[in-house]
Amino acid sequence: MLQYIVRKGDTVRRIAAAHGLTSGHVIQGNPWAADQPYLFPGQVLFLPSVQRRRHIAQEGERMKDVAALYGVSLEALEQLNPGISPGGFCAPGKTLVIPASERAAVVTLRGEYGPSELAADIGLLINKYPFISASTIGFSVLGKPLHLLRIGSGRRRLHVNAALHANEWLTSPCLLAFLEQYAEAYEKGRKWNGHSPEGWFNNWTVWAVPMANPDGVELVQEGAGPWHPYRRELAEWNGGRGSFRHWKANIRGVDLGDQFPAFWEEEQSRRGMSGPSPQDYGGPSPLSEPEAAALASLCEKAPADIAVSLHSQGQEIYWNYRGYEPPESRELAERLALAGGYRAVALTESDAGFKDWFIMKFRKPGFTVELGLGRNPLPLEDFEDLTLETGQILAAILSQ
C-alpha cells in the first residue's frame, strides 16, 4: 500500500484520479473516509498499488483495434508489449498490457471541478486555440478571478454564465467542454452535431463566464477547514453541519440567484430570509456581492442579444419574466427545449434572478436552463450527457 498525506484541496475523487484509482479503491483502503464530509490536510491515506489493465486478444483482432478500443496509441501499446506487430493481427489468446488512456480533450473531470481546475484548463485552451480570448470581469469575495472567455467575431452577442449557485458546479465544465468542442470543430472545419461552427463564429460572439461563484464552489467541494477565513461564520450559517454539499450561496451566505435588481424587495419578502444562509438570502441590497455586480456590469458594458444562465437540475428552461420578455422568447424557448430534450416552462412568483434582471433591463430573450435531473451536486457520471445537452441548447441559439 502506498502512504499518501492529504494536502489542502484534496478530495477522495481527486486523489483517486491522480493515482489511476476509483473512489471505491480509496474508500476500501480507508473506510473511515466515507464517514467524513471532507478530508483534512495532514491525514494519512493508504492507497492500493495500481494493477495495469490487460486484454486477451480475440480471434481476428488487430492491434489497431485494441488501441482504438482503449483510447491509446499504437506506439504506447507497442512499448508495453515488445515484439508485437503494430500493423498486424494479435495472436488469439495473447495477453496484452494496456497503457493508461490518453487524454484527448483539455476539459475532463479528474474528480471535482473547482476554481483551480478551471484556471488550468483556460490556460490550456487559449494556448491551443488562439482565437479564444480570456480575461477577467472582477473578483470574488475571497479574491478569486471571475474568468471571461470569448469566441467568435460576429455582431450578435450571446452571454452565458454557469455555477452561479455553488452546488451546481458541474455546469462549469459542461460549458467549458462545449466551448472546447466548438473551437476544435471550427479549427478543423468540421460540423458539430450537424451544426456549422463556422457560421457560429462569423455571426455570433459568445461571452462566457464559466464559474460565477468560485468561492462557493470551493466550499462545497472542500469544506471550511481551520485555514478558512470564514470558518466560524460558515459553521453558524450552516447550522453546525460539517458538510456544505447543499450550499448554493456565495462565501458570505448570499444567494447570487436572488441578487439582481428585478423586484428584489418582493423576492426578499417571499423568501423570508433575514441573514446569511446556505440559500435564499438575497443580501443586504441588490448587487451587494462582487460576483453579481461583475455579471451585471459585464452585461451593461457589452449588452447581449440573448443571455443564458446555466443551473441544475430539472431539465427545464425558464424564459419569461412579468411580461417584459420580447414576443419571440416563447418560441425560442420551445426550440431550445426540443434541442436539449427539456421542457419550456413559464415561471411565476420568482424574482431577482439573473435571467429576470436581464429580461427586464434589456427587453431581450433571457433563459435559465436547469441541466440534468437528480440532486445537487449532480454526479460526475452525468458530465458527458450534460455537456452534449448544454451544447445542443446553445447550438440552437447560435444556429438561428
C-alpha positions, 0 to 999 in steps of 0.5 A: 500500500502506498502512504499518501498525506492529504494536502489542502484541496484534496478530495477522495475523487481527486486523489483517486484520479491522480493515482489511476484509482476509483473512489471505491479503491480509496474508500476500501483502503480507508473506510473511515473516509466515507464517514467524513464530509471532507478530508483534512490536510495532514491525514494519512491515506493508504492507497492500493498499488495500481494493477495495469489493465490487460486484454486477451486478444480475440480471434481476428483482432488487430492491434489497431483495434485494441488501441482504438478500443482503449483510447491509446496509441499504437506506439504506447501499446507497442512499448508495453508489449515488445515484439508485437506487430503494430500493423498486424493481427494479435495472436488469439489468446495473447495477453496484452498490457494496456497503457493508461488512456490518453487524454484527448480533450483539455476539459475532463473531470479528474474528480471535482471541478473547482476554481483551480481546475478551471484556471488550468484548463483556460490556460490550456485552451487559449494556448491551443486555440488562439482565437479564444480570448480570456480575461477577467470581469472582477473578483470574488469575495475571497479574491478569486478571478471571475474568468471571461472567455470569448469566441467568435467575431460576429455582431450578435452577442450571446452571454452565458454564465454557469455555477452561479449557485455553488452546488451546481458546479458541474455546469462549469465544465459542461460549458467549458467542454462545449466551448472546447468542442466548438473551437476544435470543430471550427479549427478543423472545419468540421460540423458539430452535431450537424451544426456549422461552427463556422457560421457560429463564429462569423455571426455570433460572439459568445461571452462566457463566464464559466464559474460565477461563484468560485468561492462557493464552489470551493466550499462545497467541494472542500469544506471550511477547514481551520485555514478558512477565513470564514470558518466560524461564520460558515459553521453558524450559517450552516447550522453546525453541519460539517458538510456544505454539499447543499450550499448554493450561496456565495462565501458570505451566505448570499444567494447570487440567484436572488441578487439582481435588481428585478423586484428584489424587495418582493423576492426578499419578502417571499423568501423570508430570509433575514441573514446569511444562509446556505440559500435564499438570502438575497443580501443586504441590497441588490448587487451587494456581492462582487460576483453579481455586480461583475455579471451585471456590469459585464452585461451593461458594458457589452449588452447581449442579444440573448443571455443564458444562465446555466443551473441544475437540475430539472431539465427545464428552461425558464424564459419569461419574466412579468411580461417584459420578455420580447414576443419571440422568447416563447418560441425560442424557448420551445426550440431550445427545449426540443434541442436539449430534450427539456421542457419550456416552462413559464415561471411565476412568483420568482424574482431577482434572478439573473435571467429576470434582471436581464429580461427586464433591463434589456427587453431581450430573450433571457433563459435559465436552463436547469441541466440534468435531473437528480440532486445537487451536486449532480454526479460526475457520471452525468458530465458527458450527457450534460455537456452534449445537452448544454451544447445542443441548447446553445447550438440552437441559439447560435444556429438561428 
